[in-house]
Amino acid sequence: MVTMQDVAERAGVTKQTVSNVVTGRVAVRPATEARVRAAIAELGYVPNLVARSLATGSTRTVGLLVPTVSAPFYADVVEEVEDALEERGYHLLLCTTRLDGERARRHLAGLTSRSVDALLIAGDQGLTGHLPLLADARFPVVLCAWEAPLPERFPVVTVDYEHGGHLAGRHLRGLGHERVAVLASPAHTVRVEGFRRAFREDGITVPDAAVHLAAAPTFRGGLDAALAALRADPAATAVFATHDVLAAAAMEAARALGRSVPDDLSVVAHDDTPEGLLSRSTLTGVVLPKREMSRQAVDVALHAIGSSLRTAPRPRLLLPRLVAGTSTARPGPRQGAQ
């Protein structure tokens, strides 16, 4: 087995210098670090992580809890977090809740006793009530992609979801739409409020009756809600969907009712995932800076390791942007007709 001493002799440095390169705890001159890393690659040296964690009190491992990896949004978050950690010499421990509250509770309870240096929690679905389990965690906890009311105890790096809904609403108002329907997941109240605020600014109320909740955040759930919404108000000229999969369902519902998009109905979505096989050039939607958010969350978590701060910093809210596609247009004489 290749040892750290073997690497030191091959690189012509001390064993401590090799340790500094491997752990990243002490800066090493670039030329020296390059020699050490070349020796590590040449000899195939693999650090003994158990021994290193006992010696340093650090496992160089960060946990990440997400609802699922099947959704493109969270798949991108996982990839970006893993890349950002790898660049800093850390490993990723991934757990999924699968939107199961009990499974989330078990993961959080287990993570408090695991040897991780920090924990990232992406997405708030079913997790808000379980955060007290982390009250005695011996490592920093950072929340990201958090849409529920932001806890004061933990650092938060997330998207300004309310602003995203407002962007969608202002886009439709700019086109002249006044009568709209909203398709939403129950967890997306912040997005809906931003959308309604955009209309209130022009003295237009989006009534509660215009907001239709999908029974499930799926195409089938969205289709049922979209059909109900368009049948309840045939005069609606536009639909705001709080998720791309709901937007895809709204487009299908329009076709089923003999209406075309955008000639008879405009559709704008919040989120930028490829659900429903919709291309960004087709769907008008709010684009979320999920990869930037993920990297900033990693930065906050790693900076917090070993920190003596007793209060959480102010939440970081990253601004989304709206990209106009071909699914929205000005309301024409055909819109609202059946």
C-alpha positions in Angstrom: 0.0 0.0 0.0 1.3 3.4 -1.0 1.8 5.7 2.0 2.0 9.4 2.4 5.7 9.1 3.1 6.2 7.4 -0.3 4.4 10.4 -2.0 6.6 12.8 0.0 9.8 11.0 -1.2 8.7 10.9 -4.8 7.8 14.6 -4.8 10.8 15.7 -2.8 8.9 17.3 0.0 8.0 16.6 3.6 5.2 14.3 4.7 3.6 17.4 6.3 3.5 19.1 2.9 1.7 16.2 1.4 -0.8 16.3 4.2 -1.3 20.0 3.6 -2.1 19.3 -0.1 -4.4 16.4 0.7 -6.4 18.2 3.4 -6.3 21.6 1.9 -6.1 23.1 5.4 -2.8 24.9 4.7 -1.9 26.7 1.5 1.0 25.2 -0.5 2.9 27.0 -3.3 1.3 26.0 -6.7 4.5 24.5 -8.1 4.9 22.4 -5.0 1.3 21.3 -5.0 1.6 20.3 -8.6 4.6 18.0 -7.8 2.7 16.4 -4.9 -0.4 15.8 -7.0 1.7 14.4 -9.8 3.3 12.0 -7.3 -0.1 11.0 -5.9 -1.4 10.3 -9.4 1.8 8.4 -10.4 1.9 6.2 -7.3 -1.9 5.8 -7.0 -2.0 7.0 -3.5 -5.4 7.0 -1.8 -5.7 8.9 1.5 -6.9 6.9 4.6 -10.1 8.9 5.2 -10.8 7.3 8.5 -7.4 8.0 9.9 -7.5 11.5 8.5 -10.9 12.3 10.1 -9.7 11.1 13.5 -6.6 13.2 13.3 -8.2 16.4 12.0 -11.8 16.1 13.3 -13.0 16.5 9.7 -14.4 14.0 7.3 -14.3 16.3 4.3 -17.9 15.1 3.7 -21.0 17.3 3.3 -24.5 15.9 3.4 -27.2 17.0 0.9 -30.9 16.3 1.4 -33.2 16.7 -1.6 -36.8 15.6 -2.3 -35.9 13.6 -5.4 -33.2 13.2 -8.1 -35.8 12.3 -10.8 -36.9 16.0 -11.2 -34.5 17.9 -13.5 -34.3 20.8 -11.1 -33.0 18.8 -8.2 -30.8 16.7 -10.5 -29.0 19.9 -11.5 -28.7 21.0 -7.9 -27.1 17.7 -7.0 -24.6 17.9 -9.9 -23.6 21.4 -9.1 -23.2 20.8 -5.4 -21.1 17.7 -6.1 -18.9 19.6 -8.5 -18.5 22.5 -6.1 -17.6 20.2 -3.3 -15.2 18.2 -5.4 -13.3 21.3 -6.4 -12.8 22.1 -2.7 -11.7 18.6 -1.8 -15.0 17.5 -0.2 -17.2 14.4 -0.7 -21.0 14.3 -1.1 -23.3 12.2 1.0 -26.7 12.3 -0.8 -30.1 11.5 0.8 -33.6 11.8 -0.7 -36.9 12.3 1.1 -39.1 11.3 -1.9 -41.6 13.7 -0.5 -42.2 11.4 2.4 -42.3 13.2 5.7 -41.4 10.2 7.8 -38.5 9.3 5.5 -37.3 13.0 5.8 -37.5 12.7 9.6 -35.4 9.6 9.7 -32.8 11.1 7.4 -32.5 14.2 9.5 -32.4 12.3 12.8 -29.7 10.0 11.3 -27.6 12.8 9.9 -27.3 14.5 13.3 -25.2 11.5 14.5 -23.3 11.0 11.2 -19.8 12.3 10.7 -20.4 15.1 8.2 -18.8 18.5 8.3 -22.0 20.3 7.1 -25.5 19.7 5.8 -27.3 21.2 2.8 -31.1 20.9 2.6 -32.6 21.7 -0.8 -36.3 22.1 -1.0 -38.8 22.7 1.8 -41.5 20.1 0.9 -42.5 18.4 4.1 -39.3 19.5 6.0 -40.3 22.7 7.8 -41.8 20.9 10.8 -38.7 18.6 11.1 -36.0 21.3 11.4 -36.1 21.2 15.2 -34.4 17.8 14.9 -31.3 19.7 13.8 -31.3 22.0 16.9 -28.4 20.1 18.4 -26.5 19.4 15.2 -22.7 19.7 15.7 -22.3 20.9 12.1 -23.6 23.9 10.1 -26.9 23.5 8.3 -27.7 25.6 5.2 -31.0 25.7 3.4 -31.4 26.3 -0.3 -34.3 26.2 -2.8 -36.4 27.2 0.2 -39.9 28.6 -0.6 -41.7 28.3 2.7 -41.3 31.0 5.4 -37.6 31.3 5.9 -36.4 30.0 9.3 -34.3 32.5 11.3 -32.0 29.8 12.8 -30.3 28.6 9.7 -28.5 30.3 6.8 -30.6 30.3 3.6 -29.6 30.6 0.0 -32.6 30.5 -2.3 -34.5 32.0 -5.2 -36.8 35.0 -4.8 -39.8 32.9 -5.8 -42.3 35.8 -5.1 -40.3 37.9 -7.6 -40.5 35.1 -10.1 -44.3 35.0 -9.9 -44.3 38.8 -10.2 -42.2 38.6 -13.4 -44.8 36.2 -14.9 -47.6 38.5 -14.0 -46.0 41.6 -15.3 -45.3 39.8 -18.6 -48.9 39.0 -19.1 -50.0 42.5 -18.1 -47.6 43.9 -20.5 -49.3 41.9 -23.3 -52.7 43.2 -22.1 -54.1 40.2 -20.4 -56.7 40.9 -17.7 -58.6 37.7 -17.2 -56.3 34.8 -16.2 -56.3 31.4 -14.6 -53.6 30.1 -12.2 -52.5 26.4 -12.0 -50.5 25.8 -8.8 -49.1 23.2 -6.6 -50.2 23.7 -2.9 -46.6 24.5 -1.9 -46.3 27.4 -4.4 -48.2 30.0 -2.5 -45.3 32.5 -2.7 -45.2 32.3 -6.5 -48.9 32.8 -6.7 -48.8 35.8 -4.4 -46.1 37.4 -6.6 -48.3 36.9 -9.7 -51.4 38.4 -8.1 -49.3 41.4 -6.9 -48.4 42.1 -10.5 -52.1 42.4 -11.4 -53.0 44.4 -8.3 -50.4 47.0 -9.3 -52.7 47.7 -12.3 -55.9 47.6 -10.2 -56.9 44.1 -11.3 -57.8 41.4 -8.8 -57.0 37.8 -9.5 -59.8 36.2 -7.5 -59.4 33.0 -5.4 -61.7 31.3 -7.8 -59.1 31.7 -10.5 -56.5 29.8 -8.6 -56.7 26.0 -9.2 -54.6 23.6 -7.2 -53.3 20.5 -8.8 -54.0 17.4 -6.8 -50.4 16.2 -7.5 -47.4 17.9 -9.1 -47.7 15.7 -12.2 -48.9 16.0 -15.7 -52.1 14.1 -14.9 -52.8 16.3 -11.9 -52.1 19.4 -13.9 -54.3 18.3 -16.7 -57.3 17.8 -14.4 -56.7 21.2 -12.8 -56.2 22.9 -16.2 -59.4 21.4 -17.7 -61.4 22.5 -14.6 -59.9 26.0 -14.8 -60.6 26.6 -18.5 -64.1 25.2 -18.2 -64.8 27.3 -15.1 -63.8 30.5 -16.9 -63.9 30.1 -20.7 -63.1 33.8 -21.0 -59.7 33.5 -19.5 -57.1 34.6 -22.0 -54.0 33.3 -20.2 -52.7 30.7 -17.7 -49.9 31.0 -15.2 -48.5 27.7 -14.1 -46.3 27.5 -11.1 -44.3 24.6 -12.6 -43.4 23.6 -16.1 -45.2 20.3 -15.9 -48.4 22.2 -15.1 -47.8 24.4 -18.1 -47.4 21.4 -20.3 -50.8 20.2 -18.9 -52.4 23.6 -19.6 -51.3 23.4 -23.2 -52.8 19.9 -23.6 -56.0 21.0 -21.9 -56.2 23.9 -24.4 -55.9 21.5 -27.3 -58.5 19.2 -25.8 -60.9 22.2 -25.6 -60.2 23.3 -29.2 -58.0 26.3 -28.2 -54.6 26.9 -29.6 -51.5 28.4 -27.9 -50.9 31.3 -28.1 -53.7 32.4 -30.5 -56.5 31.4 -28.1 -54.6 31.1 -24.9 -51.3 32.3 -23.5 -49.3 30.1 -21.1 -46.4 31.2 -18.9 -44.6 29.0 -16.4 -42.5 29.3 -13.3 -39.4 27.0 -13.4 -37.0 26.0 -16.1 -37.2 22.2 -16.2 -37.8 20.2 -19.4 -40.9 18.6 -18.0 -43.5 17.8 -20.7 -40.8 17.9 -23.4 -41.2 21.6 -23.8 -38.2 23.5 -25.2 -37.3 26.8 -23.8 -37.8 28.4 -27.2 -41.4 27.3 -27.0 -42.5 28.0 -23.4 -42.4 31.4 -21.9 -41.1 30.9 -18.4 -39.3 32.2 -15.3 -35.7 30.8 -15.3 -34.3 30.0 -11.9 -30.5 30.4 -11.2 -30.4 26.9 -9.6 -26.7 26.2 -10.3 -25.6 29.6 -9.0 -27.8 29.0 -5.9 -26.2 25.6 -5.4 -22.7 27.0 -5.5 -23.4 29.8 -3.2 -25.0 27.4 -0.7 -21.8 25.3 -0.8 -19.8 28.4 -0.2 -21.9 29.4 2.8 -21.7 25.8 4.3 -18.0 25.5 3.9 -17.3 28.9 5.3 -19.5 28.1 8.3 -17.4 25.0 9.2 -15.4 25.8 12.3 -17.1 29.3 12.5 -18.0 30.7 15.9 -20.9 32.7 14.6 -24.0 32.3 16.7 -26.6 33.9 14.5 -27.5 33.1 10.9 -26.6 35.6 8.2 -29.3 37.3 6.3 -30.9 35.1 3.6 -29.5 35.3 0.1 -32.2 35.7 -2.4 -31.1 35.2 -6.0 -33.2 36.8 -8.7 -34.8 34.7 -11.5 -35.4 36.1 -14.9 -38.2 35.7 -17.5 -37.5 34.3 -20.9 -40.2 35.0 -23.5 -41.0 32.1 -25.8 -43.8 31.5 -28.3 -46.4 30.4 -25.7 -47.6 34.0 -24.9 -49.0 36.7 -27.1 -51.4 39.7 -26.9 -55.0 38.6 -26.4 -56.7 38.7 -29.7 -60.4 38.6 -30.7 -60.5 34.8 -30.7 -59.2 34.5 -27.1 -61.8 33.5 -24.6 -64.2 32.2 -27.3 -65.4 28.6 -27.2 
